[in-house]
């Protein structure tokens, strides 16, 4: 015989939970969450997504071809009707899948079109920012050159006037470009 073992300490008893009947979907959800949160270490089973229903493929070889016309017995009509119903169901499923695929393709085309429009607008705004940046840089250079010329009065007037003509023509071109700037449109 086995030697007597040390007495085990008594297990703590769980108090029975009161029976609560949920009266609404929100209350049922609350009760489920409470039950889950009693033991947060316990893993929660998450059901996998069910596969879509698909009809059985048509048979590759039909052994007994029959119809609902003369020559068929009264029991054959029910078999024919069942086969016909299954075939219609299969065709409806194929039509629904084709429609779903068509809608998906249209959606992808729309996404691509919207992406292209957004990229074009971004490129246009980038060009505009770059142009303004260059304009500011050019103005800064012109200002430094003017200060330099003021400090050195010994330069010939002919060189300065030819540079001024070039700067004036650039400024006129920039002013023309400013007039063509598009206005901001809401709702695009």
C-alpha positions, 0 to 999 in steps of 0.5 A, a space after each residue: 500500500 502507498 504511504 499516506 500523503 499530506 492533506 491538500 489544502 481546500 480549493 477556494 470555491 467559486 461563487 455561483 454567478 447569478 443567471 442573467 437573461 439579456 434583454 437586448 443585443 447591447 446587454 448580451 454584448 456587455 455580458 460577453 465582454 465581462 466574461 472575457 475580461 474576467 480572465 484576460 490571459 485566456 486566449 479568445 477564439 476568433 472564428 475564421 471567415 467562411 468561404 463563399 458558397 459555390 455551386 457544385 460543378 456540372 458533371 463531366 459526363 452525363 449518363 442518363 440524359 432525359 427531359 420533361 417531354 413524352 417518353 419519360 416516366 412520372 418519376 423522371 420529371 422530378 429528377 429533371 426538375 432538380 437538375 434544371 434548378 441546379 443548373 440555373 443556380 450555377 448560371 446565376 452564381 456565374 453571372 453574379 461573380 462576373 458582375 462582382 468582377 466587373 465592379 471591382 475592375 471599374 473601382 480599380 480604374 477609378 482609383 488609378 484615375 484619381 491617383 493620376 489626377 492627384 499626381 498631376 495636381 501635385 506636380 503642378 503645385 511643385 512647379 509653382 513652388 519651385 518657380 517662386 523659389 527661383 524668383 526669390 533667389 534671383 531677386 536676392 542675387 539682383 539685390 546683392 549685385 546692386 549693392 556691389 555696383 553701388 560700392 564699385 562706382 568705377 564700372 562702365 555704364 554699358 555693361 550695367 545697362 545690358 544686364 539691366 535690360 536682361 533683368 527687365 525682360 526676365 521680370 516682364 516674362 515672370 509678370 506675364 506668368 503671374 497673370 496666368 496663375 489658376 485660381 483655387 477651386 473648392 470641391 475638386 
